[in-house]
Amino acid sequence: MLRKALVLAIVLAGCAGDAPAVGDVDLPLGDRDPADMKADGGWGYALTCKDIPSLPPLVSPRITISLQGLTLHLVDPATGYDKVFPIGPGAIDHDAGVTKDESLSLWPVLAYGTKDFALKPATNTACKIWWTDPETGEVSPVFAGLPFLSWSGSYGIHGPIDNFRAQNGGNLRRGFVSHGCVRMEAEDIKEVYARIKTVANVPVHVQREPERLADGTRVDVPARWVGAECTADADCNFAGGLCKTNPWSERGFCSARCTRTCADKAGYPTTFCVTDPDDAGKGMCVAKMIAQDEGCRPYDHFQPDTAARFGQLSVTATVCLPGSPGWVGDHCFLDADCLAGNRCAGADGATPGTCTQTCTRTCPDKAGFATTFCVNEADLGGAVCVRTCTPASNASECPAGTTCVERARNGTTTKRFVCEPS
């Protein structure tokens, strides 16, 4: 496909820059609302550079982008600033290549072998307007006069694209929607730019997994919605919100009671009312599985499944329900919870075990998941495959009930940090 042909040129040309010059080639945009695809020349406010707010600048800011967590986390230890923003990163790639079965935004991480990048004043712009369709050459002002911040060549942080003609710059769909850049709400990208525009070097850490704090708490936006992680009903701070327990993740998730239908929230996947597995006489709201939350990846230990509407069995939908993805390191209760070739080790009653497989030296890896490592772990049955983890990122790869520890490869002195039962 054309995108694959463009990969070699992404450092030279891409999303970034102001009005397009002859020869510039932009990355494709990714998913767009059909209402925005009519190039009629009626651009509304898209040709207007948006005002940058006057905000106190940060001193030593750093950014963490979590692709499956759908967050951009901007912190500054020097001033105490700490804020989490919702994002729309790259769609899940189904073509053969570097990012097959991964978010398209992971390309720089996989191609360059690093998760650490940077924002610099020379590659940031306060007002980006024009985009050139690399397939047709058509030019349109989808960036709407909002800032564009390049963290790796063509891969940048920019505005929401959807409804780009609007006075405020558009509306974000939080999910896997772009072709590799990271979309933000218009007001959010303006704030980020205002606070870091004078900083010579802003570290940007890009990871697949949801970001977690040292105590295991998931980093998320303050306004929670259906599917968000929680520890109490109060965390689900929307009308009727309640915190349900997911037995596979051993963590809570936000839902709401329902009888037939559920409320929806702009910018999020639509919801669906299903039977509560803990109480067949009640309904609970879950997210539908669509491209925006493909594979239920934003939710810890959820799986796509076809379910009937509560109280109306003739109506079904593909939704995200508690369950095990089944790969090495995922929680399980039965061998059937695990993917072919794996087994469930260490499950005990209501306490889940771990999907694993036997090994001698090496283990297989799978796109969309952390790499694996072969260790000798008596609690899991001897020489088995486990998931690797990153202590510097608070072991965000590890599920609840596991600890990130350094272990030697079975039969060797080579060591890696891996997730093991606590």
C-alpha positions as CSV (number, residue, x, y, z in Angstrom):
1,M,0.0,0.0,0.0
2,L,1.0,3.6,-0.4
3,R,1.6,4.1,3.3
4,K,4.3,1.4,3.2
5,A,6.0,3.2,0.3
6,L,6.0,6.5,2.3
7,V,7.7,5.0,5.3
8,L,11.2,5.6,4.0
9,A,10.4,9.3,3.5
10,I,8.7,10.1,6.7
11,V,11.7,11.9,8.3
12,L,11.9,14.3,5.3
13,A,8.2,15.1,5.0
14,G,5.0,14.4,6.8
15,C,2.3,15.9,9.0
16,A,4.5,18.6,10.2
17,G,5.0,22.1,8.8
18,D,2.9,25.1,7.7
19,A,1.3,25.6,4.3
20,P,2.5,22.8,2.0
21,A,5.3,23.5,-0.4
22,V,5.7,21.8,-3.8
23,G,7.0,18.2,-3.2
24,D,5.8,17.9,0.4
25,V,4.2,14.6,1.2
26,D,2.0,14.3,4.3
27,L,1.1,11.1,6.1
28,P,-2.5,10.0,5.5
29,L,-4.8,11.3,8.3
30,G,-6.5,8.1,9.4
31,D,-10.1,7.9,10.2
32,R,-12.3,10.9,9.5
33,D,-15.9,11.7,10.0
34,P,-17.6,11.5,6.5
35,A,-19.1,14.9,7.1
36,D,-15.6,16.4,7.0
37,M,-14.5,14.8,3.7
38,K,-16.4,17.0,1.4
39,A,-13.8,19.4,-0.1
40,D,-16.2,22.2,-1.1
41,G,-13.9,25.2,-0.2
42,G,-16.2,26.2,2.7
43,W,-13.6,26.0,5.3
44,G,-15.3,27.9,8.1
45,Y,-12.8,28.7,10.9
46,A,-10.2,26.2,9.7
47,L,-8.1,28.9,8.1
48,T,-7.9,30.9,11.3
49,C,-4.8,30.5,13.5
50,K,-6.1,29.7,17.0
51,D,-5.1,32.0,19.9
52,I,-2.5,30.4,22.2
53,P,-3.4,30.9,25.9
54,S,-1.1,32.8,28.2
55,L,-0.1,30.2,30.8
56,P,2.8,29.9,33.1
57,P,5.6,28.0,31.3
58,L,6.9,24.8,32.7
59,V,10.6,24.4,33.7
60,S,11.5,20.8,33.3
61,P,8.4,19.2,31.6
62,R,8.3,15.6,30.4
63,I,5.5,13.7,28.5
64,T,4.4,10.1,28.6
65,I,2.2,9.0,25.7
66,S,0.3,5.7,26.4
67,L,-1.2,4.3,23.2
68,Q,-3.5,1.7,24.7
69,G,-4.2,4.0,27.7
70,L,-5.2,6.7,25.3
71,T,-3.5,9.4,27.4
72,L,-0.9,12.1,27.2
73,H,0.6,12.8,30.6
74,L,2.4,16.1,31.0
75,V,4.3,16.6,34.3
76,D,6.9,19.0,35.6
77,P,8.6,18.0,38.9
78,A,10.1,21.5,39.2
79,T,6.7,23.3,39.4
80,G,4.4,20.5,40.5
81,Y,2.4,20.6,37.3
82,D,0.7,17.2,36.6
83,K,-2.1,16.8,34.0
84,V,-3.5,14.0,31.9
85,F,-5.1,14.6,28.6
86,P,-7.2,12.2,26.3
87,I,-5.8,11.3,22.9
88,G,-6.6,9.6,19.6
89,P,-3.5,7.7,18.5
90,G,-2.9,5.6,15.5
91,A,-5.4,2.9,14.3
92,I,-4.5,-0.7,14.6
93,D,-2.5,-1.7,11.5
94,H,-3.8,-4.8,9.6
95,D,-1.2,-4.7,6.8
96,A,2.1,-6.6,6.8
97,G,5.0,-4.5,8.0
98,V,6.6,-3.0,11.1
99,T,3.4,-2.1,12.9
100,K,1.2,-5.2,11.9
101,D,-1.3,-5.7,14.7
102,E,0.0,-2.7,16.5
103,S,-1.1,1.0,16.7
104,L,0.4,2.9,13.7
105,S,1.8,5.4,16.3
106,L,4.2,2.7,17.5
107,W,6.2,2.9,14.2
108,P,9.0,5.1,15.5
109,V,9.3,2.9,18.6
110,L,9.6,-0.3,16.6
111,A,11.7,1.2,13.7
112,Y,14.2,3.0,15.9
113,G,14.3,0.6,18.8
114,T,13.6,3.3,21.4
115,K,10.6,4.5,23.4
116,D,12.2,7.9,24.1
117,F,11.9,10.9,21.9
118,A,11.8,14.7,22.3
119,L,9.9,17.9,21.4
120,K,12.0,20.9,20.4
121,P,11.0,24.5,19.5
122,A,12.5,24.1,16.0
123,T,10.1,21.3,15.1
124,N,7.0,22.7,16.8
125,T,4.6,25.2,15.2
126,A,1.9,27.3,16.9
127,C,-0.4,27.3,13.8
128,K,-0.6,24.4,11.4
129,I,-3.4,24.6,8.8
130,W,-2.8,22.7,5.6
131,W,-2.6,19.0,4.8
132,T,-1.9,17.4,1.4
133,D,-3.5,14.1,0.7
134,P,-0.6,11.9,-0.5
135,E,-2.9,9.8,-2.7
136,T,-4.8,12.6,-4.6
137,G,-2.7,15.7,-4.0
138,E,-5.8,17.4,-2.7
139,V,-5.1,20.2,-0.1
140,S,-7.3,20.9,2.8
141,P,-7.0,22.8,6.1
142,V,-7.7,19.9,8.5
143,F,-5.2,21.0,11.1
144,A,-7.4,24.0,11.7
145,G,-4.7,26.5,12.8
146,L,-3.8,24.6,15.9
147,P,-0.3,23.8,17.1
148,F,1.6,20.8,15.7
149,L,4.4,19.3,17.9
150,S,6.8,16.8,16.2
151,W,8.1,14.1,18.4
152,S,9.7,11.9,15.7
153,G,9.8,13.3,12.2
154,S,6.4,13.2,10.7
155,Y,4.9,11.7,13.9
156,G,3.5,14.5,15.9
157,I,0.9,15.7,18.3
158,H,-1.9,17.9,16.8
159,G,-5.5,18.8,16.9
160,P,-8.6,16.6,16.6
161,I,-9.2,16.7,12.8
162,D,-12.9,15.8,13.2
163,N,-15.1,18.9,12.7
164,F,-12.1,20.9,11.8
165,R,-14.2,23.8,10.4
166,A,-15.6,24.5,13.9
167,Q,-14.6,27.7,15.7
168,N,-12.9,25.8,18.5
169,G,-10.8,23.7,16.1
170,G,-12.8,20.4,16.2
171,N,-13.8,17.5,18.5
172,L,-11.6,14.5,19.5
173,R,-12.6,10.9,19.2
174,R,-10.7,9.1,22.0
175,G,-9.5,5.9,20.5
176,F,-7.4,4.4,17.7
177,V,-8.3,6.8,14.9
178,S,-5.2,8.4,13.3
179,H,-2.6,7.2,10.8
180,G,0.3,7.6,13.3
181,C,0.1,11.1,14.8
182,V,-1.5,11.7,18.2
183,R,-4.7,13.7,18.1
184,M,-5.7,15.9,21.1
185,E,-8.7,18.1,21.9
186,A,-8.2,21.6,20.5
187,E,-8.0,23.3,24.0
188,D,-5.6,20.6,25.2
189,I,-3.1,20.9,22.4
190,K,-3.1,24.7,22.9
191,E,-2.3,24.3,26.6
192,V,0.5,21.8,26.0
193,Y,2.1,24.1,23.4
194,A,1.7,27.2,25.6
195,R,3.4,25.5,28.5
196,I,6.4,23.9,26.7
197,K,7.0,26.2,23.7
198,T,10.1,27.8,25.2
199,V,11.7,24.6,26.6
200,A,14.7,23.5,24.6
201,N,14.1,19.8,25.0
202,V,11.0,18.1,26.3
203,P,11.4,14.3,26.7
204,V,8.6,12.2,25.3
205,H,8.2,8.6,26.3
206,V,5.9,6.5,24.1
207,Q,4.6,3.2,25.3
208,R,2.1,0.6,24.2
209,E,0.6,-0.2,27.7
210,P,-1.5,2.1,29.9
211,E,0.7,4.2,32.1
212,R,0.7,3.3,35.8
213,L,2.0,5.0,39.0
214,A,4.3,3.3,41.4
215,D,1.4,1.9,43.4
216,G,-0.1,0.4,40.3
217,T,-2.9,3.0,39.8
218,R,-3.7,3.6,36.2
219,V,-3.0,7.1,34.9
220,D,-6.3,8.4,33.3
221,V,-8.2,11.6,32.7
222,P,-10.2,12.9,35.7
223,A,-13.6,12.5,34.0
224,R,-14.1,8.7,33.8
225,W,-16.4,6.8,31.5
226,V,-17.7,3.3,30.9
227,G,-14.8,0.9,30.9
228,A,-12.4,3.1,32.9
229,E,-10.5,1.6,35.8
230,C,-11.8,2.2,39.3
231,T,-11.5,1.2,42.9
232,A,-14.8,2.6,44.2
233,D,-18.1,3.9,42.8
234,A,-17.0,7.4,43.4
235,D,-14.3,7.0,40.8
236,C,-16.9,6.5,38.1
237,N,-17.9,10.2,38.3
238,F,-20.7,10.2,35.7
239,A,-24.5,9.8,36.2
240,G,-25.3,6.4,37.6
241,G,-21.6,5.3,37.6
242,L,-20.7,2.2,39.6
243,C,-17.5,0.3,40.0
244,K,-17.7,-3.4,39.0
245,T,-15.0,-6.0,39.7
246,N,-13.3,-7.8,36.8
247,P,-12.3,-11.3,38.1
248,W,-9.7,-11.7,35.4
249,S,-7.9,-8.3,35.9
250,E,-8.5,-8.2,39.7
251,R,-9.2,-4.6,39.1
252,G,-12.5,-2.6,39.0
253,F,-14.1,-1.1,35.9
254,C,-16.7,1.6,35.5
255,S,-20.2,0.7,34.4
256,A,-23.9,1.8,35.1
257,R,-27.2,0.0,35.7
258,C,-29.5,-0.3,32.7
259,T,-32.8,-1.9,31.6
260,R,-32.5,-1.6,27.8
261,T,-30.2,1.2,26.7
262,C,-27.2,3.1,28.0
263,A,-26.1,6.7,27.8
264,D,-23.4,7.5,25.3
265,K,-20.6,10.1,25.6
266,A,-19.3,12.3,22.7
267,G,-16.0,11.1,21.5
268,Y,-16.2,7.6,23.1
269,P,-17.3,4.3,21.7
270,T,-21.1,3.7,22.0
271,T,-22.4,1.6,24.8
272,F,-24.7,-1.4,25.2
273,C,-26.8,-2.9,28.0
274,V,-25.9,-6.5,28.8
275,T,-26.8,-8.9,31.6
276,D,-24.6,-8.5,34.7
277,P,-22.7,-11.7,35.1
278,D,-22.8,-11.3,38.8
279,D,-26.6,-10.7,38.9
280,A,-28.8,-12.1,36.0
281,G,-31.6,-9.9,37.1
282,K,-29.8,-6.7,36.4
283,G,-28.3,-5.0,33.4
284,M,-24.9,-3.3,33.1
285,C,-23.4,-0.9,30.5
286,V,-20.3,-1.9,28.6
287,A,-18.6,-0.4,25.5
288,K,-19.3,-1.7,22.1
289,M,-16.2,-3.0,20.3
290,I,-15.6,-0.9,17.2
291,A,-12.5,0.3,15.4
292,Q,-12.1,3.1,17.9
293,D,-11.5,0.6,20.7
294,E,-10.4,-2.3,18.5
295,G,-9.8,-5.6,20.3
296,C,-11.0,-3.9,23.6
297,R,-7.3,-2.9,23.9
298,P,-8.0,0.2,26.1
299,Y,-9.6,-2.0,28.8
300,D,-7.6,-4.3,31.2
301,H,-8.6,-7.9,30.6
302,F,-11.6,-7.4,28.4
303,Q,-12.3,-9.4,25.3
304,P,-14.7,-8.8,22.3
305,D,-17.8,-11.0,22.5
306,T,-21.3,-11.1,21.0
307,A,-23.9,-10.4,23.7
308,A,-27.6,-10.0,23.8
309,R,-29.2,-6.8,25.1
310,F,-30.5,-7.2,28.6
311,G,-34.2,-8.0,28.5
312,Q,-34.2,-8.1,24.7
313,L,-32.4,-11.2,23.6
314,S,-33.2,-10.7,19.9
315,V,-30.9,-7.7,19.8
316,T,-27.1,-8.4,19.9
317,A,-23.9,-6.5,19.6
318,T,-20.1,-7.1,19.7
319,V,-19.1,-5.6,23.0
320,C,-16.1,-5.6,25.4
321,L,-16.6,-8.0,28.3
322,P,-14.3,-9.2,31.1
323,G,-12.1,-12.0,30.0
324,S,-8.5,-13.0,29.2
325,P,-6.7,-12.0,26.0
326,G,-5.0,-15.3,26.6
327,W,-1.4,-14.5,25.8
328,V,1.7,-15.1,27.9
329,G,1.4,-13.2,31.1
330,D,-2.4,-12.6,31.0
331,H,-4.6,-13.8,33.8
332,C,-6.7,-16.9,33.5
333,F,-8.8,-19.4,35.4
334,L,-8.8,-22.3,32.9
335,D,-6.6,-23.5,30.0
336,A,-9.5,-22.5,27.7
337,D,-8.9,-18.8,28.8
338,C,-5.5,-19.0,27.1
339,L,-4.7,-18.9,23.4
340,A,-3.7,-22.1,21.5
341,G,-0.3,-23.3,22.7
342,N,-0.6,-21.7,26.1
343,R,-1.9,-23.2,29.4
344,C,-3.2,-21.7,32.6
345,A,-0.8,-22.1,35.5
346,G,-1.3,-21.2,39.2
347,A,-5.1,-20.6,39.2
348,D,-6.6,-21.3,42.6
349,G,-10.3,-20.9,43.1
350,A,-11.3,-17.3,42.7
351,T,-7.6,-16.3,42.3
352,P,-6.5,-16.2,38.6
353,G,-3.4,-17.9,37.3
354,T,-1.1,-17.0,34.4
355,C,-1.2,-18.0,30.8
356,T,2.1,-19.5,29.9
357,Q,3.8,-22.3,28.0
358,T,6.8,-24.5,28.6
359,C,10.2,-23.5,27.1
360,T,13.9,-24.4,27.2
361,R,15.7,-21.1,26.3
362,T,13.4,-18.9,24.1
363,C,9.8,-17.9,23.9
364,P,7.5,-16.6,21.1
365,D,6.4,-13.0,21.0
366,K,3.1,-11.6,19.8
367,A,2.3,-8.2,18.3
368,G,0.3,-6.0,20.6
369,F,1.9,-7.5,23.8
370,A,5.1,-7.2,25.8
371,T,8.0,-9.4,24.8
372,T,8.4,-12.8,26.6
373,F,11.3,-14.5,28.4
374,C,12.0,-18.1,29.5
375,V,12.6,-18.6,33.2
376,N,12.5,-21.4,35.7
377,E,9.5,-20.6,37.9
378,A,8.4,-23.4,40.3
379,D,5.1,-21.7,41.0
380,L,4.2,-21.9,37.3
381,G,5.5,-25.4,36.7
382,G,9.2,-25.1,35.9
383,A,10.8,-23.7,32.8
384,V,8.0,-21.4,31.4
385,C,7.5,-18.3,29.4
386,V,6.7,-15.1,31.3
387,R,6.1,-11.5,30.3
388,T,8.9,-8.9,30.4
389,C,8.5,-5.6,32.2
390,T,10.1,-2.2,32.6
391,P,10.8,-1.0,36.1
392,A,11.4,2.6,34.9
393,S,7.8,2.7,33.7
394,N,6.4,1.2,37.0
395,A,6.1,-2.2,35.3
396,S,3.0,-1.1,33.4
397,E,3.2,-4.4,31.4
398,C,2.4,-6.5,34.6
399,P,-1.1,-7.4,35.5
400,A,-2.4,-7.0,39.1
401,G,-1.0,-9.5,41.6
402,T,2.4,-9.8,39.9
403,T,5.8,-8.1,40.6
404,C,8.5,-7.0,38.2
405,V,11.7,-8.8,39.2
406,E,15.0,-9.6,37.6
407,R,15.4,-13.2,36.6
408,A,17.9,-15.3,34.7
409,R,16.9,-17.1,31.5
410,N,16.4,-20.8,32.1
411,G,19.8,-22.5,32.1
412,T,21.8,-19.3,31.4
413,T,23.1,-16.2,33.2
414,T,21.3,-13.7,30.9
415,K,18.9,-11.7,32.9
416,R,15.7,-9.7,32.2
417,F,13.0,-8.0,34.3
418,V,9.8,-10.1,34.1
419,C,6.3,-10.2,35.7
420,E,6.0,-13.0,38.3
421,P,3.3,-13.9,40.7
422,S,3.6,-11.9,43.9
